[in-house]
């Protein structure tokens, strides 16, 4: 961010325990929530995603993966023979701080994945969501990628997933998911921060998917690095957010290379196939047909016969 031509590094202040917990973009606002508040818990971060992770009950600055073990910064990942390489990413466009929260319902968010198959095909998909956090979209991206691999019957394949979310990566490799599962999908932390786990339903879904794959490996890459796969999914999810319009239904995800099911067309109003008898009578009035000569002669003969019986003498 530039102010009067000078570059100013933005900071995000995560107030976990204070007067109004949430994420603030200025220290003056954050200070009002913790100054004089007994037992306040807060921390500043350079990245909003790290602040969100802290709010979820985990300090992203503690216990990060060792350098070289999970990091592939600025280095393209080359698949070995018969290996599938996948990239996932999630992001959101936050419009600012909300008291008591950190995302507005009108904020755009999206996830994306890219799967490079051994036969040369590239399967990619992306979709948007309103009011979702970066972390939620990062989880969704991995879920969607694994679900597609399962659909393609690749659960026993050699799969190498590249993520730029240390939060999601640590949840898997450091067995945080197992701990959350043991606690009934609750998080452990300070007395008031312990409790419901953010995106618990997604973590449960991811846990179920992970157990179906026999040969998964992971790598971490720096976001927006010169890594073609990561740049691809970042561009793809931004395209999804660009297509989102307030007041309009979200567009369904659209896969490339491997086609998905077409969205179901909205039901059309029911149109009667035929009109009722009363409608026909009202729209097309009936007219009497003229009598034929044979009918006229028959009527005349009947009148003469009846006349002989004096039944028409008054006519």
C-alpha positions as CSV (number, residue, x, y, z in Angstrom):
1,X,0.0,0.0,0.0
2,X,1.3,3.5,-0.9
3,X,0.7,6.6,1.2
4,X,2.0,9.9,-0.3
5,X,4.3,7.9,-2.5
6,X,5.8,5.8,0.3
7,X,5.3,2.1,0.6
8,X,3.6,1.1,3.9
9,X,3.4,-2.5,4.9
10,X,-0.2,-3.5,6.0
11,X,-0.7,-5.2,9.2
12,X,-3.7,-7.3,10.5
13,X,-4.5,-7.3,14.2
14,X,-6.2,-10.5,15.3
15,X,-8.1,-10.0,18.5
16,X,-8.9,-13.4,19.8
17,X,-9.9,-12.3,23.3
18,X,-11.0,-8.7,23.8
19,X,-14.0,-6.4,23.9
20,X,-15.0,-7.2,20.3
21,X,-13.0,-10.1,18.9
22,X,-12.2,-9.9,15.2
23,X,-9.5,-8.8,12.8
24,X,-8.6,-5.1,12.6
25,X,-6.5,-3.2,10.0
26,X,-5.3,-0.4,12.3
27,X,-3.7,-0.5,15.7
28,X,-5.8,2.3,16.9
29,X,-9.0,0.3,16.4
30,X,-7.4,-2.9,17.8
31,X,-6.0,-1.1,20.8
32,X,-9.6,-0.1,21.8
33,X,-10.5,-3.7,22.1
34,X,-7.6,-4.9,24.3
35,X,-6.4,-1.8,26.2
36,X,-7.4,-2.4,29.9
37,X,-9.1,-5.7,29.0
38,X,-8.0,-8.4,31.5
39,X,-6.5,-11.4,29.8
40,X,-6.6,-10.0,26.3
41,X,-5.2,-12.3,23.6
42,X,-4.2,-10.7,20.3
43,X,-1.4,-10.7,17.7
44,X,-0.4,-8.8,14.6
45,X,0.3,-10.4,11.2
46,X,1.5,-9.3,7.8
47,X,-0.9,-11.6,6.0
48,X,-4.6,-11.7,6.5
49,X,-4.7,-15.4,6.0
50,X,-2.3,-15.8,9.0
51,X,-4.6,-13.6,11.1
52,X,-7.6,-15.8,10.2
53,X,-5.6,-18.9,11.1
54,X,-4.8,-17.4,14.5
55,X,-8.5,-16.7,15.0
56,X,-9.3,-20.4,14.2
57,X,-7.2,-21.3,17.2
58,X,-3.8,-22.0,15.7
59,X,-0.8,-19.7,15.7
60,X,0.7,-20.0,12.2
61,X,4.1,-18.7,13.4
62,X,4.6,-21.7,15.6
63,X,5.7,-25.1,14.3
64,X,6.0,-24.3,10.6
65,X,7.3,-27.0,8.3
66,X,11.1,-27.3,8.2
67,X,12.8,-25.5,5.3
68,X,13.3,-27.8,2.4
69,X,10.9,-30.5,3.7
70,X,7.7,-29.0,2.4
71,X,8.9,-25.8,0.7
72,X,9.2,-25.6,-3.1
73,X,9.5,-21.8,-3.4
74,X,10.1,-20.5,-6.9
75,X,10.8,-24.1,-8.1
76,X,8.5,-25.8,-10.6
77,X,7.4,-29.3,-9.6
78,X,8.1,-32.0,-12.2
79,X,6.1,-35.2,-12.2
80,X,7.9,-38.5,-12.3
81,X,6.6,-41.2,-14.5
82,X,3.0,-42.2,-13.8
83,X,2.8,-39.6,-11.0
84,X,-0.1,-37.1,-10.7
85,X,0.7,-33.6,-9.7
86,X,-2.0,-31.4,-8.3
87,X,-2.2,-27.7,-7.3
88,X,-4.8,-26.1,-5.1
89,X,-5.5,-22.6,-4.0
90,X,-8.2,-20.5,-2.3
91,X,-8.6,-16.8,-1.8
92,X,-11.0,-14.0,-0.9
93,X,-11.4,-10.3,-1.5
94,X,-12.0,-8.8,1.8
95,X,-13.5,-5.3,1.8
96,X,-12.5,-4.4,5.3
97,X,-12.9,-5.2,8.9
98,X,-16.2,-6.0,10.5
99,X,-16.7,-5.6,14.2
100,X,-16.9,-9.0,15.7
101,X,-15.9,-10.7,12.5
102,X,-13.5,-10.6,9.6
103,X,-15.4,-11.3,6.5
104,X,-18.5,-9.6,5.0
105,X,-21.3,-11.5,3.4
106,X,-20.7,-9.5,0.3
107,X,-17.0,-10.4,0.0
108,X,-16.0,-12.6,-2.9
109,X,-14.1,-15.8,-2.4
110,X,-13.2,-18.7,-4.7
111,X,-11.2,-22.0,-4.8
112,X,-9.4,-23.7,-7.7
113,X,-7.4,-26.8,-8.5
114,X,-5.3,-28.2,-11.4
115,X,-4.5,-31.8,-11.8
116,X,-1.7,-32.9,-14.2
117,X,-2.4,-36.5,-15.2
118,X,0.3,-38.9,-16.5
119,X,-1.4,-39.2,-19.9
120,X,-0.9,-35.5,-20.5
121,X,-4.4,-34.3,-19.7
122,X,-4.9,-31.4,-17.3
123,X,-8.1,-31.3,-15.3
124,X,-8.9,-28.0,-13.7
125,X,-11.9,-26.5,-11.9
126,X,-13.0,-23.5,-9.9
127,X,-16.0,-21.9,-8.3
128,X,-16.9,-18.9,-6.1
129,X,-18.6,-18.4,-2.8
130,X,-19.8,-15.3,-1.0
131,X,-18.5,-14.3,2.4
132,X,-16.0,-17.1,2.8
133,X,-12.5,-16.9,4.4
134,X,-9.2,-17.7,2.6
135,X,-8.9,-20.8,4.9
136,X,-12.3,-22.1,3.9
137,X,-11.5,-21.8,0.2
138,X,-8.1,-23.5,0.7
139,X,-9.8,-26.5,2.3
140,X,-12.5,-26.5,-0.4
141,X,-9.9,-26.5,-3.1
142,X,-8.2,-29.7,-1.8
143,X,-11.5,-31.4,-1.2
144,X,-12.6,-30.7,-4.7
145,X,-9.3,-31.9,-6.2
146,X,-9.4,-35.2,-4.2
147,X,-13.0,-35.7,-5.0
148,X,-12.2,-35.4,-8.7
149,X,-9.3,-37.8,-8.4
150,X,-11.6,-40.3,-6.7
151,X,-14.1,-39.9,-9.5
152,X,-11.3,-40.7,-12.0
153,X,-10.5,-43.9,-10.0
154,X,-7.1,-42.6,-9.0
155,X,-7.2,-43.4,-5.3
156,X,-4.3,-45.8,-5.6
157,X,-2.2,-43.6,-7.9
158,X,1.0,-41.8,-6.9
159,X,-0.3,-38.3,-6.2
160,X,1.8,-35.3,-5.2
161,X,-0.3,-32.3,-4.1
162,X,1.3,-28.8,-4.0
163,X,-0.4,-26.3,-1.6
164,X,0.4,-22.7,-0.7
165,X,-1.6,-22.9,2.6
166,X,0.5,-23.9,5.5
167,X,-2.6,-24.1,7.6
168,X,-4.1,-26.9,5.5
169,X,-0.8,-28.6,5.1
170,X,0.0,-28.6,8.8
171,X,-3.5,-29.9,9.6
172,X,-2.7,-33.0,7.5
173,X,1.1,-33.5,8.1
174,X,1.1,-32.5,11.8
175,X,-2.1,-34.6,12.5
176,X,-4.1,-31.7,13.7
177,X,-7.1,-33.3,12.0
178,X,-6.7,-36.4,14.1
179,X,-6.7,-34.2,17.3
180,X,-9.8,-32.3,16.2
181,X,-11.5,-35.6,15.4
182,X,-10.7,-37.1,18.9
183,X,-12.2,-34.0,20.5
184,X,-15.4,-34.3,18.5
185,X,-14.3,-31.7,15.9
186,X,-13.6,-29.1,18.6
187,X,-10.4,-27.0,18.9
188,X,-8.1,-26.8,21.8
189,X,-6.9,-23.4,23.1
190,X,-7.5,-20.8,25.7
191,X,-10.5,-21.2,27.9
192,X,-12.7,-18.9,25.8
193,X,-11.1,-19.7,22.4
194,X,-11.5,-23.5,22.8
195,X,-14.7,-24.8,21.4
196,X,-16.2,-25.0,17.9
197,X,-13.8,-25.6,15.1
198,X,-14.1,-23.3,12.1
199,X,-15.2,-25.1,9.0
200,X,-15.6,-28.3,11.0
201,X,-17.9,-29.9,8.3
202,X,-15.2,-29.3,5.7
203,X,-12.5,-30.9,7.8
204,X,-14.7,-33.9,8.4
205,X,-15.2,-34.2,4.6
206,X,-11.5,-33.9,4.0
207,X,-10.7,-36.5,6.6
208,X,-13.0,-39.0,4.9
209,X,-11.4,-38.3,1.5
210,X,-7.8,-38.6,2.8
211,X,-8.5,-42.1,4.2
212,X,-9.4,-43.3,0.7
213,X,-6.0,-42.5,-0.9
214,X,-3.0,-44.9,-0.4
215,X,-0.1,-42.8,-1.8
216,X,-0.4,-39.1,-1.2
217,X,2.5,-36.7,-0.7
218,X,2.5,-33.0,-0.2
219,X,4.6,-29.9,-0.9
220,X,4.3,-26.3,0.2
221,X,4.9,-23.5,-2.3
222,X,5.0,-19.8,-1.6
223,X,1.8,-18.1,-2.8
224,X,2.2,-16.1,-6.1
225,X,5.6,-17.6,-6.6
226,X,7.1,-18.2,-10.0
227,X,5.5,-21.7,-10.0
228,X,3.4,-22.2,-13.1
229,X,1.0,-24.6,-11.4
230,X,0.3,-22.3,-8.5
231,X,0.0,-19.2,-10.7
232,X,-2.5,-21.1,-12.9
233,X,-4.8,-21.9,-10.0
234,X,-4.4,-18.4,-8.6
235,X,-5.5,-16.9,-12.0
236,X,-8.3,-19.4,-12.2
237,X,-9.9,-18.5,-8.9
238,X,-9.5,-14.8,-9.6
239,X,-11.4,-15.4,-12.8
240,X,-14.2,-17.0,-10.8
241,X,-14.3,-14.0,-8.5
242,X,-14.4,-11.6,-11.4
243,X,-17.5,-13.4,-12.7
244,X,-19.3,-13.1,-9.4
245,X,-22.0,-10.3,-9.4
246,X,-24.0,-9.1,-6.4
247,X,-27.6,-10.2,-6.5
248,X,-26.9,-12.9,-9.1
249,X,-26.8,-16.7,-8.6
250,X,-23.3,-18.1,-8.5
251,X,-22.2,-19.8,-11.8
252,X,-21.6,-23.5,-11.5
253,X,-18.0,-24.7,-11.5
254,X,-16.8,-25.5,-14.9
255,X,-14.1,-28.1,-15.5
256,X,-11.7,-28.0,-18.4
257,X,-10.5,-31.0,-20.3
258,X,-12.7,-33.4,-18.3
259,X,-16.3,-32.4,-18.7
260,X,-18.6,-32.3,-15.7
261,X,-22.4,-32.6,-15.7
262,X,-24.3,-29.7,-17.3
263,X,-26.3,-27.6,-14.9
264,X,-29.9,-28.5,-14.8
265,X,-32.1,-26.0,-16.7
266,X,-34.7,-24.2,-14.6
267,X,-38.2,-25.7,-14.7
268,X,-40.5,-24.1,-17.3
269,X,-44.1,-23.1,-16.4
270,X,-46.6,-25.9,-17.1
271,X,-48.6,-25.2,-20.3
272,X,-51.9,-27.0,-20.7
273,X,-51.8,-29.4,-23.6
274,X,-55.5,-29.1,-24.3
275,X,-58.4,-26.9,-23.4
276,X,-61.4,-27.9,-21.4
277,X,-64.9,-28.3,-23.1
278,X,-66.0,-25.0,-21.5
279,X,-63.0,-23.2,-22.8
280,X,-63.8,-24.4,-26.3
281,X,-67.4,-23.3,-26.1
282,X,-66.4,-19.9,-24.9
283,X,-63.7,-19.4,-27.5
284,X,-65.6,-20.9,-30.5
285,X,-69.4,-20.6,-30.4
286,X,-71.3,-23.4,-32.2
287,X,-73.7,-22.6,-35.1
288,X,-76.7,-24.8,-36.2
289,X,-76.2,-26.7,-39.5
290,X,-79.1,-26.4,-42.1
291,X,-81.4,-29.5,-42.4
292,X,-81.0,-31.7,-45.4
293,X,-83.8,-32.3,-47.9
294,X,-84.3,-35.9,-46.6
295,X,-84.7,-34.6,-43.1
296,X,-87.1,-31.8,-44.2
297,X,-89.3,-34.4,-46.1
298,X,-89.4,-36.7,-43.0
299,X,-90.5,-33.8,-40.8
300,X,-93.2,-32.8,-43.3
301,X,-94.6,-36.4,-43.4
302,X,-94.7,-36.5,-39.6
303,X,-96.6,-33.2,-39.4
304,X,-99.2,-34.4,-41.9
305,X,-99.8,-37.6,-39.9
306,X,-100.1,-35.7,-36.7
307,X,-102.5,-33.2,-38.4
308,X,-104.9,-36.0,-39.2
309,X,-105.0,-36.6,-35.4
310,X,-105.9,-32.8,-34.9
311,X,-102.7,-32.2,-32.9
312,X,-101.7,-29.2,-35.0
313,X,-105.1,-27.5,-35.5
314,X,-104.2,-24.6,-33.2
315,X,-101.0,-23.8,-35.2
